[in-house]
Amino acid sequence: MRRRASSSSRLSSHLARLATTLEKFCLDGKVALTTGGTRGIRLAIARTFGEAGSRLVISSRSPVPEAERSLRNAGYEVDFTAAGPST
């Protein structure tokens, strides 16, 4: 009869795979453009790109200073550009 791995060994294995995945997601020296990146899930995606090391460019139809400020306060290099269907 095969024994199940303990929960701590399964967790260790999962964390090791996660660390390997995150190492592959290194964006140092890259620029990440996130359209609609001033709120919601797209702002969260911009934060993830910043955490991975990229310089951020967020865009929306109109400026949202709070979003840009929150990313800067988190330590990310960020620029804003207005973009949308009519711009």
Phi and psi in degrees as a GROMACS rama.xvg file:
@    title "Ramachandran Plot"
@    xaxis  label "Phi"
@    yaxis  label "Psi"
@TYPE xy
-83.8458  135.211  ARG-2
-88.1796  142.362  ARG-3
-75.1958  143.856  ARG-4
-66.7042  147.487  ALA-5
-67.152  158.643  SER-6
-63.2324  -33.1824  SER-7
-69.8691  -35.2097  SER-8
-73.0428  -34.693  SER-9
-64.9356  -40.3354  ARG-10
-64.8042  -43.3029  LEU-11
-60.3105  -43.0942  SER-12
-63.2626  -43.9205  SER-13
-62.283  -44.7455  HIS-14
-64.912  -36.2452  LEU-15
-64.6488  -42.1963  ALA-16
-65.7251  -39.5775  ARG-17
-63.7871  -44.3391  LEU-18
-60.3668  -41.4184  ALA-19
-63.3662  -41.9417  THR-20
-63.1358  -44.8764  THR-21
-66.0127  -33.6719  LEU-22
-63.5304  -34.0195  GLU-23
-73.455  -17.9679  LYS-24
-98.5435  40.5422  PHE-25
-87.8314  122.316  CYS-26
-114.626  24.2304  LEU-27
-54.5242  132.523  ASP-28
80.4279  2.19044  GLY-29
-103.606  163.815  LYS-30
-116.144  129.574  VAL-31
-111.608  119.669  ALA-32
-98.0964  121.364  LEU-33
-117.133  107.27  THR-34
-75.6352  139.106  THR-35
67.3084  24.3665  GLY-36
-83.6654  22.618  GLY-37
-101.671  -1.50111  THR-38
-162.257  165.384  ARG-39
60.4017  -145.322  GLY-40
-65.1596  -31.2373  ILE-41
-70.4226  -31.7634  ARG-42
-67.0102  -39.3774  LEU-43
-63.5508  -37.9872  ALA-44
-64.7095  -42.5274  ILE-45
-59.2821  -43.319  ALA-46
-59.5532  -41.0316  ARG-47
-63.564  -42.4418  THR-48
-62.3797  -40.8214  PHE-49
-62.8638  -41.9111  GLY-50
-62.1934  -31.5611  GLU-51
-79.611  -4.22296  ALA-52
107.709  0.0403315  GLY-53
-84.8556  157.184  SER-54
-78.3849  141.191  ARG-55
-106.984  140.255  LEU-56
-126.621  117.419  VAL-57
-109.027  150.226  ILE-58
-139.766  154.348  SER-59
-161.985  176.989  SER-60
-64.6669  -34.1263  ARG-61
-138.919  155.508  SER-62
-62.0782  144.29  PRO-63
-128.28  87.2775  VAL-64
-55.7389  -31.7278  PRO-65
-63.4433  -38.6091  GLU-66
-66.6458  -46.8851  ALA-67
-62.0736  -43.0256  GLU-68
-64.2445  -42.413  ARG-69
-63.8596  -37.3681  SER-70
-68.8634  -41.0857  LEU-71
-63.7638  -43.2906  ARG-72
-63.6798  -26.073  ASN-73
-79.0207  -5.39367  ALA-74
99.0472  10.5705  GLY-75
-94.8424  147.468  TYR-76
-83.8087  120.713  GLU-77
-140.349  142.536  VAL-78
-127.876  158.149  ASP-79
-119.712  142.45  PHE-80
-137.589  135.772  THR-81
-78.517  129.803  ALA-82
-155.18  143.738  ALA-83
-176.664  -176.897  GLY-84
-58.6272  -31.2604  PRO-85
-102.675  3.51124  SER-86
